[in-house]
Amino acid sequence: MTAERAGCCGGRCPRLKELVFDSFDHADAWRLGPCITAIAKKAGHAVGIDIRRPGLILFRAVLPGITPDQDTWIARKAVLVLRTEASSALVDARLSAAKVDPAAIGWLGAEYAVTGGSFPIRVRDVGVVAAATAFGLSSQEDHDLIVEGIRAHLAHGGSA
């Protein structure tokens, strides 16, 4: 585990707690998704971006360079977030710090990916209602892309 990933996602948890929506519906997903996509395109990233709630994809963008295998990774990261209600980077950091292999102890099966890049969409006084996920970069860069997109969306009049 890198120093940046140690502890609480590189010590950034207090700042991430501010990323809470007042509400979040399908229209919000369609505003947030293009915001994240624009950041990725401007940086020249080949990524897939997905916003979903349990059982329903609300937004999907696949930029050139993504393969079908990466689509599977997106789903695996998102279900981890929806199950744990924490970012996949935070779950990874906590398990790594505790030296726990969740698959080895039978806690998480192959349908979960314990790696950064998916972040919970949390609504104030409600809880986690969806997950925003990126795949195609390093786990940390995927995580940072999603956080940057959510932060930009909320700063520009998104539900906050």
Residue pairs with C-beta under 8 A, 6 or more apart in sequence:
1 93
1 96
1 97
2 140
3 10
4 10
4 140
5 89
5 92
5 93
5 96
5 116
5 140
6 93
6 97
7 93
7 97
8 90
8 93
9 16
9 87
9 89
9 90
9 93
9 116
9 143
13 90
16 87
16 147
19 119
19 122
19 147
19 150
19 151
19 154
20 122
20 123
20 124
20 160
21 28
21 121
21 122
21 123
21 124
21 154
21 158
21 159
21 160
22 123
22 124
22 159
22 160
23 123
23 159
24 121
24 123
24 129
24 130
24 159
26 58
28 158
28 159
29 51
29 58
29 59
29 130
30 58
30 59
31 153
31 158
32 51
32 59
32 121
32 132
32 149
32 150
32 153
32 158
33 49
33 51
33 58
33 59
33 60
33 61
33 132
34 61
35 149
35 152
35 153
35 156
35 158
36 49
36 61
36 132
36 134
36 145
36 146
36 148
36 149
36 150
36 153
37 49
37 61
37 63
39 145
39 148
39 149
39 152
40 47
40 49
40 63
40 134
40 145
41 63
45 63
45 136
45 137
45 141
45 145
46 63
46 64
46 65
46 66
46 136
47 63
47 66
47 134
47 135
47 136
47 137
47 142
47 145
48 60
48 61
48 62
48 63
48 66
48 70
48 71
48 74
48 134
48 135
48 136
49 59
49 60
49 61
49 62
49 63
49 132
49 133
49 134
50 57
50 59
50 60
50 61
50 74
50 75
50 78
50 131
50 132
50 133
50 134
51 57
51 58
51 59
51 60
51 121
51 130
51 131
51 132
51 133
52 58
52 78
52 82
52 130
52 131
52 133
53 82
53 129
53 130
53 131
54 82
58 130
62 71
63 136
65 136
66 135
66 136
70 135
70 136
73 113
73 135
74 118
74 133
74 134
74 135
75 111
76 111
76 112
76 113
77 88
77 113
77 115
77 117
77 118
77 131
77 133
77 135
78 118
78 131
78 133
79 111
79 112
80 88
80 91
80 108
80 112
80 113
80 114
80 118
81 87
81 88
81 91
81 118
81 119
81 120
81 128
81 131
81 133
82 120
82 128
82 130
82 131
83 112
84 91
85 120
85 122
85 127
85 128
86 120
87 116
87 118
87 119
87 120
87 143
88 113
88 114
88 115
88 116
88 117
88 118
88 119
88 133
88 139
88 143
89 115
89 116
89 117
89 119
89 139
89 140
89 143
91 114
92 114
92 115
92 116
92 139
95 101
95 102
95 114
102 108
102 112
102 114
103 109
103 110
108 114
115 139
116 139
116 140
116 142
116 143
117 133
117 134
117 135
117 137
117 139
117 142
117 143
117 145
117 146
118 131
118 132
118 133
118 134
118 142
118 143
118 146
119 131
119 132
119 133
119 143
119 146
119 147
119 150
120 128
120 130
120 131
121 128
121 129
121 130
121 131
121 132
121 150
122 128
122 129
123 129
132 146
132 149
132 150
133 142
133 146
134 142
134 143
134 145
134 146
135 142
136 142
137 145
150 158
154 160
